[in-house]
C-alpha cells in the first residue's frame, strides 16, 4: 500500500498525537530492577496538552547512586502506589499515540517488562527516540544526551533525572524538531521515523526544478561558511566551491553557476572555512577533468591572496572550533589527509586528544622518518594553500597552532591554549540553533 503524501508539512504534523514518557528506575536491567518514577505528557496539534507524574514504590531499596542521581529517596516513595496500581492509568493515557522518549531502548522495555509480569498486553505503539533522531539530524554530534541538547537549543531543564522534567525537556526537543521538519517540508510519516539524507540540519538539497534562484536565495540567508556541490546527470559532481561569506558572495556564485547544466545543488555548512577546503580536496578527484580547471580559475579569480607554498612546514597541528557547539577539530600537518583529523570535546576528550596528537607524532617520526605526507590534489594545491593560509591569518583567534615539541612537553602547556580557545570560542557558529 502506497504511503500517504500530505498536502503540507503542517497538515501532516498536526494530524499526529504523541505521548512522551520518561522513567526513573533502581537500575538498568528491566528483569531485575524496578520503576521509581514515571513522567508522561501528551502532545496534540504540536502543543503539550496534558501531563501526569507518578512516584512509584519499588518495594526494594533504592541504590545510593540512584538517590544521588535523581534525588529520590526511600522516604519519598514509601507511601507511593506500586506500579500495578497505576499501570492501567499510564497505558490508558498513552492510548494509540506515537510513543516518544529520549532513550526508547531503555524506557519502553521497562514499561513492557511490567506489563508482561502482570500478564497484560504490551504496548505496540509506533516509537520515536529523540536521541536517535538527533543523530540523524546532526550526524557529527559527539554527545546527544538530553542535558546537552537542552543547553544547545535553550530548553529549560532544571531538574535532570526527574521523570516529568526529563519528559518535558524531551517534548520540547521533539517540538523543536517538528518545527524543523516543517521548514524542510516533510510530507510522509515515515520520514519522521528515519529523517536522513534530506533533513540533516547542516545541509539543504535543491533540485533543478526549483531553479538557480532558490540556490541564490538560500545563500543570501547563510551567515556561516559553507561548501556548495553541483551535481549533474547520474549524480556526477561537476564542481565543489567552499564559500566563506555566502550572503556576500552569492552574486559571483550566481554568475559562475549559470554556465552549468545541473540536476542538484547541495549546500552544506562547514563551520571553519578550512573544513570546506578539506571537503573540496577529498572530493575533487571525482570532478570530470574538463570542469576542474573551471573551478580552480573561479577560486583564483574570486580570492586573490598571496601564495603560501611553505604553509605546511610552519605548523604541525591546527585546532579550531568545529561547526557543532562545544566541539573542536584538530588537523595534522604531519600526515595531511582528509582522515588525519579528529573531532573532540574539550576538556571531556582531553586524554583522547593527547593520544591522537602523540600517535600522529610517533607515526611521523617512526614510520615516515620525519618526512611529512601531504595529500592535496596537484592542480588544487596552490589555491588550497593560499586559502588555508589566509583563513589562519584573517581570524587568528579562531585557531590554535601547535608544534610537536609543545605536545611532547611533560607539562602539557599546550592544553592551556586549547582551554582558552574553548572558553572564548566554544560556540562561534551557533549550530544547530542556526541551521539550514
C-alpha positions in Angstrom: 0.0 0.0 0.0 1.5 3.4 -1.0 2.2 5.7 1.8 0.1 8.8 2.0 1.7 12.1 0.9 0.2 15.1 2.8 -0.6 18.4 1.1 1.6 20.3 3.6 4.1 19.6 6.4 1.8 21.3 8.9 -1.2 19.1 7.9 1.0 16.0 8.5 2.5 17.1 11.8 -0.8 18.4 13.3 -2.5 15.1 12.4 -0.2 13.2 14.8 -0.6 12.6 18.5 2.5 11.9 20.7 2.9 10.6 24.2 6.3 11.5 25.7 7.5 9.2 28.5 10.4 9.1 30.9 11.1 6.6 33.7 13.4 6.7 36.7 14.4 3.2 38.0 16.5 1.5 40.6 18.9 0.2 37.9 19.3 -0.6 34.2 18.0 -4.2 33.9 14.2 -4.4 33.4 14.3 -8.0 34.5 15.5 -7.3 38.0 15.1 -3.6 38.6 12.0 -1.5 39.4 10.5 1.8 38.3 10.5 4.6 40.9 9.0 7.4 38.9 7.0 7.9 35.7 6.6 11.2 33.8 4.2 11.2 30.8 2.8 14.0 28.7 0.6 14.3 25.6 1.3 16.4 22.5 -1.6 17.2 20.2 -1.6 19.8 17.4 2.0 20.4 18.2 1.2 21.6 21.7 1.7 19.9 25.1 -1.9 19.4 26.2 -1.7 17.2 29.4 0.8 15.7 31.7 1.0 13.2 34.6 3.6 12.4 37.1 3.8 9.3 39.4 6.2 8.4 42.2 6.3 4.6 42.5 7.0 2.4 45.5 9.6 -0.1 44.1 9.2 -2.4 47.2 13.0 -2.6 47.2 16.0 -0.4 48.3 17.0 2.4 46.0 20.7 2.3 45.4 22.7 5.2 46.7 24.0 6.3 43.3 20.3 6.4 42.0 19.4 8.5 45.0 22.2 10.9 44.2 21.3 11.0 40.5 17.6 11.5 40.9 17.2 13.0 44.4 14.5 10.3 45.1 14.9 8.6 48.5 13.2 5.8 50.2 11.0 8.2 52.3 9.8 9.8 49.1 8.3 6.6 47.8 7.4 4.8 51.0 3.7 5.7 50.8 3.6 6.0 47.0 1.5 3.5 44.9 3.0 0.3 43.5 3.4 0.2 39.7 0.5 -2.3 39.3 -1.8 0.3 40.9 -1.2 2.9 38.3 -0.2 0.9 35.2 -3.8 1.0 33.8 -3.9 4.8 34.0 -0.5 5.0 32.3 -1.5 2.7 29.4 -4.8 4.5 29.0 -3.0 7.8 28.9 -0.7 6.5 26.2 -3.6 5.2 24.1 -2.7 5.0 20.4 -0.3 7.9 20.4 3.2 7.7 19.0 5.4 6.9 22.0 8.4 9.2 22.4 11.4 9.0 24.7 15.0 10.2 24.7 16.1 6.7 25.0 13.4 4.3 23.9 15.6 1.3 24.2 15.5 1.9 28.0 12.1 3.3 28.8 9.9 1.1 26.5 11.4 -2.3 27.6 10.9 -1.3 31.3 7.3 -0.4 30.7 6.6 -3.6 28.7 8.5 -5.6 31.3 6.0 -4.5 33.9 3.1 -5.4 31.6 4.5 -8.9 30.9 5.0 -9.6 34.6 1.3 -8.6 35.2 0.3 -10.7 32.2 -1.1 -7.7 30.4 -0.8 -6.9 26.7 2.4 -4.9 25.9 2.3 -1.6 24.2 2.8 -1.9 20.4 2.7 1.8 19.5 4.9 3.4 16.9 8.0 4.7 18.7 10.3 7.7 18.2 13.6 8.1 20.0 14.7 11.7 20.1 18.2 10.6 20.9 18.4 8.6 17.6 16.6 11.4 15.8 19.3 13.8 17.0 22.0 11.6 15.5 20.1 11.5 12.1 19.6 15.3 12.1 23.1 16.2 13.4 25.4 13.3 12.2 28.7 14.7 13.6 27.4 15.3 17.1 29.5 13.6 19.7 27.1 13.8 22.6 23.3 13.7 22.3 22.3 13.4 25.9 19.2 15.3 27.0 21.0 17.9 29.1 23.4 18.8 26.3 20.6 19.0 23.7 18.6 21.2 26.2 21.6 23.5 26.5 22.1 23.7 22.8 18.5 24.6 22.0 17.9 26.7 25.0 15.4 24.3 26.6 14.6 24.7 30.3 15.8 21.6 32.1 16.2 22.5 35.7 15.9 19.0 37.3 17.6 16.4 35.2 16.9 12.8 36.1 13.4 13.6 37.4 10.9 11.9 35.2 8.4 14.7 34.4 11.3 17.2 33.9 13.0 14.9 31.5 9.7 14.2 29.8 9.1 18.0 29.4 12.6 18.5 28.0 12.2 15.6 25.6 8.8 17.0 24.5 10.3 20.5 23.9 13.2 18.9 21.9 10.6 17.0 19.8 8.6 20.2 19.1 11.9 21.9 18.0 12.4 19.1 15.6 8.8 19.2 14.3 9.3 22.9 13.5 12.5 22.0 11.6 10.6 19.2 9.7 8.0 21.8 8.7 10.8 24.1 7.4 12.3 21.2 5.5 8.9 20.3 4.0 8.4 16.8 5.4 5.4 15.2 3.6 5.4 11.5 4.7 5.0 10.0 8.2 7.8 7.5 7.5 10.3 10.4 7.1 9.6 11.3 10.7 11.0 7.9 11.9 14.0 7.9 9.5 15.0 11.5 8.9 18.2 11.0 7.0 19.7 12.2 3.7 17.3 15.1 3.3 16.7 16.5 6.7 20.2 17.0 8.2 20.4 20.4 9.8 23.8 21.3 8.2 22.7 20.9 4.6 20.0 21.5 2.0 19.4 19.9 -1.4 18.0 22.0 -4.2 16.6 20.3 -7.3 17.0 21.8 -10.7 13.2 22.2 -10.9 13.5 24.8 -8.2 15.9 26.8 -10.3 19.0 28.8 -9.6 17.0 31.5 -7.9 16.3 29.2 -4.9 20.1 28.5 -4.6 20.9 32.2 -4.5 18.1 33.0 -2.1 19.4 30.2 0.2 22.9 31.6 0.1 21.7 35.1 0.9 20.4 33.8 4.2 23.5 31.9 5.3 26.0 33.7 7.5 28.3 30.8 8.2 31.0 29.3 5.9 29.6 26.5 3.7 30.5 24.3 0.8 28.5 24.1 -2.4 28.5 20.9 -4.6 27.0 20.9 -8.1 25.7 17.5 -9.4 24.9 16.8 -13.0 23.2 13.7 -14.6 23.6 10.4 -12.7 25.0 12.3 -9.6 28.3 13.2 -11.3 30.0 16.0 -9.3 30.6 18.9 -11.6 32.2 21.3 -9.1 32.8 22.0 -5.4 33.1 25.5 -4.1 34.0 26.4 -0.5 32.3 29.7 0.4 33.5 31.9 3.3 30.7 34.5 3.3 27.7 33.2 1.4 25.5 36.2 2.0 28.2 38.4 0.4 29.5 36.1 -2.4 26.1 35.0 -3.8 26.4 37.3 -6.9 29.7 35.8 -8.0 28.4 32.3 -7.3 25.3 33.0 -9.4 27.4 34.1 -12.4 29.6 31.1 -12.0 26.7 28.6 -11.8 24.9 30.0 -14.9 27.4 28.1 -17.0 26.4 24.7 -15.6 23.7 22.2 -16.6 22.9 20.7 -13.2 20.4 18.4 -11.6 21.0 19.1 -7.9 22.9 21.5 -5.8 23.9 20.6 -2.3 24.8 23.4 0.3 26.5 22.2 3.4 27.6 24.3 6.4 31.2 23.6 7.4 31.8 25.9 10.3 35.5 26.7 9.9 36.2 27.7 6.3 39.2 25.3 6.2 36.7 22.4 6.7 35.2 23.4 3.3 38.7 23.3 1.8 39.3 19.8 3.2 35.9 18.7 1.8 36.8 20.1 -1.6 40.2 18.4 -1.6 38.7 15.0 -0.6 36.2 15.0 -3.4 37.9 17.0 -6.1 39.2 13.9 -7.9 35.5 13.0 -8.6 35.1 16.1 -10.7 35.4 15.4 -14.5 38.7 16.9 -15.8 37.0 19.4 -18.1 35.3 21.0 -15.0 38.3 21.1 -12.6 40.2 24.0 -14.3 37.0 26.0 -14.4 36.6 25.6 -10.6 40.2 26.5 -9.9 40.1 29.5 -12.2 37.0 30.8 -10.4 38.6 30.4 -7.0 41.8 32.1 -8.0 39.9 35.0 -9.6 37.5 35.3 -6.6 40.2 35.0 -3.9 43.4 36.8 -5.0 45.5 36.0 -1.9 49.3 35.6 -1.8 50.7 32.1 -2.4 51.7 30.1 0.7 54.0 27.3 -0.6 55.6 26.8 2.9 52.4 26.7 5.0 52.6 23.0 5.7 56.1 23.4 7.2 55.1 26.2 9.5 52.7 24.2 11.7 52.4 20.7 13.0 48.8 20.8 14.2 45.9 23.3 13.8 43.0 23.3 16.2 39.7 25.2 15.6 36.1 25.2 16.8 34.0 22.6 14.9 30.7 23.5 13.4 28.7 21.9 16.3 28.5 23.9 19.6 31.1 22.7 22.1 33.1 20.5 19.7 36.5 21.2 18.2 38.6 19.8 15.4 42.3 19.2 15.1 44.1 18.9 11.8 47.5 17.2 11.5 50.1 18.8 9.1 52.4 15.8 9.6 50.2 13.5 7.7 48.0 15.9 5.8 45.0 13.9 4.6 41.2 14.0 4.9 41.4 11.4 7.5 44.2 12.8 9.7 41.9 14.9 11.8 39.9 14.4 15.0 36.7 15.9 16.3 36.7 16.2 20.0 35.1 17.9 23.0 37.2 19.8 25.5 38.0 19.0 28.3 35.9 15.8 28.1 38.1 14.3 25.4 41.4 15.8 26.7 43.0 12.3 27.0 41.7 11.2 23.6 43.1 14.4 22.0 46.6 13.9 23.6 46.7 10.3 22.4 45.8 11.4 18.8 48.5 14.1 18.8 51.1 11.7 20.2 50.0 9.0 17.7 50.5 11.4 14.8 53.9 12.4 16.1 55.0 8.8 16.6 53.9 7.9 13.1 55.7 10.9 11.7 59.0 10.1 13.5 59.0 6.3 13.1 57.0 5.3 10.0 57.5 8.4 8.0 61.1 9.0 9.1 60.4 12.7 9.8 59.0 13.3 6.3 55.6 14.9 6.0 53.0 13.2 3.9 50.8 15.7 2.0 47.8 14.6 0.0 46.5 17.6 -1.9 45.3 17.3 -5.5 48.1 18.6 -7.6 46.1 21.1 -9.6 44.4 22.3 -6.5 47.5 22.7 -4.3 48.3 26.3 -5.0 44.8 27.8 -4.3 44.2 25.3 -1.4 47.3 26.5 0.5 46.6 30.1 -0.3 43.1 30.0 1.0 44.1 27.9 4.0 46.9 30.4 4.9 44.5 33.4 4.5 41.9 31.7 6.8 44.5 31.3 9.6 45.8 34.9 9.3 42.4 36.6 8.9 40.9 35.1 12.1 43.9 34.2 14.3 41.7 34.0 17.4 39.8 31.0 15.9 42.8 28.8 15.7 45.5 27.3 17.9 48.6 26.3 16.0 51.0 23.8 17.7 54.4 22.3 17.2 55.5 18.8 18.1 57.7 20.0 20.9 54.7 21.5 22.7 52.8 18.2 22.6 55.8 16.2 23.9 56.5 18.7 26.8 55.6 16.9 30.0 53.9 20.0 31.3 51.3 19.8 28.5 51.2 23.6 28.5 49.5 23.4 25.1 46.3 22.3 26.9 46.1 25.9 28.3 45.9 27.3 24.8 43.1 24.9 23.9 41.3 25.7 27.2 41.4 29.4 26.3 40.0 28.7 22.9 37.2 26.6 24.3 36.3 29.3 26.8 36.3 32.2 24.2 35.2 30.3 21.1 33.0 27.5 22.4 30.1 28.3 20.0 31.1 30.7 17.3 28.7 29.2 14.7 25.6 28.9 16.9 24.9 25.5 15.3 22.5 23.7 15.5 20.4 26.7 16.7 21.3 28.3 13.4 20.8 25.7 10.7 19.8 25.1 7.1 
